[in-house]
């Protein structure tokens, strides 16, 4: 079988998922808490929740993002807790099985 196309195929440019319409999302986060703490108050459990194996890796990434000696400044930081949930397509007027 051969396919002949008389018109050029329009290839859409990749778009950042940050700007994707909500009706196409697969997951949502539900914020369950908001707080403030000093950066150095982070514990090993929270370091792992942030995706790091240990505190040294977290410190290194903090300074890579925020600049040299940023860790030693020990700023106050916002702390969010959340739950990852599947998006319910019905809330956008779509069939949940679609």
C-alpha positions in Angstrom: 0.0 0.0 0.0 1.2 3.5 -0.9 0.1 6.7 0.6 0.2 9.8 -1.5 -0.3 13.2 0.2 -1.2 16.2 -1.9 -0.8 18.7 0.9 2.2 19.1 3.2 1.6 17.6 6.6 1.6 20.3 9.3 3.7 19.2 12.2 2.9 21.2 15.2 5.6 22.6 17.4 6.2 20.9 20.8 4.5 22.9 23.5 5.5 22.9 27.2 3.2 20.8 29.3 3.0 23.6 31.8 0.6 25.4 29.3 -1.4 22.3 28.4 -5.2 22.8 28.8 -6.4 21.2 32.1 -8.8 18.9 30.3 -5.9 16.9 28.9 -4.0 16.4 32.2 -3.7 12.9 33.6 -2.7 13.9 37.1 -3.4 16.7 39.6 -1.9 17.6 42.9 -4.1 18.4 45.9 -2.3 20.7 48.3 -2.7 19.3 51.8 -0.5 21.7 53.8 1.6 24.9 53.5 4.2 26.0 56.0 7.5 27.8 56.5 10.7 26.5 58.0 14.4 27.2 58.0 16.3 25.4 55.2 18.6 23.6 57.6 15.6 22.1 59.4 15.0 19.6 56.5 15.3 16.0 57.7 16.4 12.8 56.0 12.8 11.8 55.2 12.1 15.1 53.5 15.4 14.9 51.6 14.3 11.6 50.2 10.9 13.0 49.3 12.7 15.7 47.4 14.3 13.0 45.3 17.8 12.9 46.8 19.7 10.0 48.3 21.3 12.1 51.1 21.6 15.6 52.5 24.9 16.3 50.7 23.2 15.8 47.3 20.4 18.1 48.3 22.9 20.8 49.5 24.8 20.5 46.3 21.7 20.9 44.1 20.5 23.8 46.3 23.8 25.7 45.7 23.8 24.8 42.0 20.3 26.4 41.7 20.7 29.3 44.2 24.4 30.1 44.0 27.5 29.5 45.9 27.2 29.6 49.7 23.4 29.8 49.4 23.1 26.8 51.8 25.0 28.6 54.6 22.5 31.5 54.5 19.8 29.2 55.9 16.8 31.1 54.5 13.2 30.5 55.4 11.6 28.4 52.7 8.0 27.5 51.9 7.1 23.9 52.5 4.2 22.4 50.6 2.7 18.9 51.2 0.5 17.4 48.5 -1.2 14.3 47.3 -0.9 13.1 43.6 -4.3 12.3 42.2 -5.6 11.0 38.8 -7.5 13.7 37.0 -11.2 13.1 36.8 -12.2 13.7 33.2 -15.8 14.1 34.2 -15.1 17.4 35.8 -14.3 18.8 32.3 -17.4 17.3 30.7 -15.6 14.3 29.2 -16.5 10.6 29.5 -14.3 9.1 32.1 -13.7 6.0 29.9 -12.6 8.0 26.9 
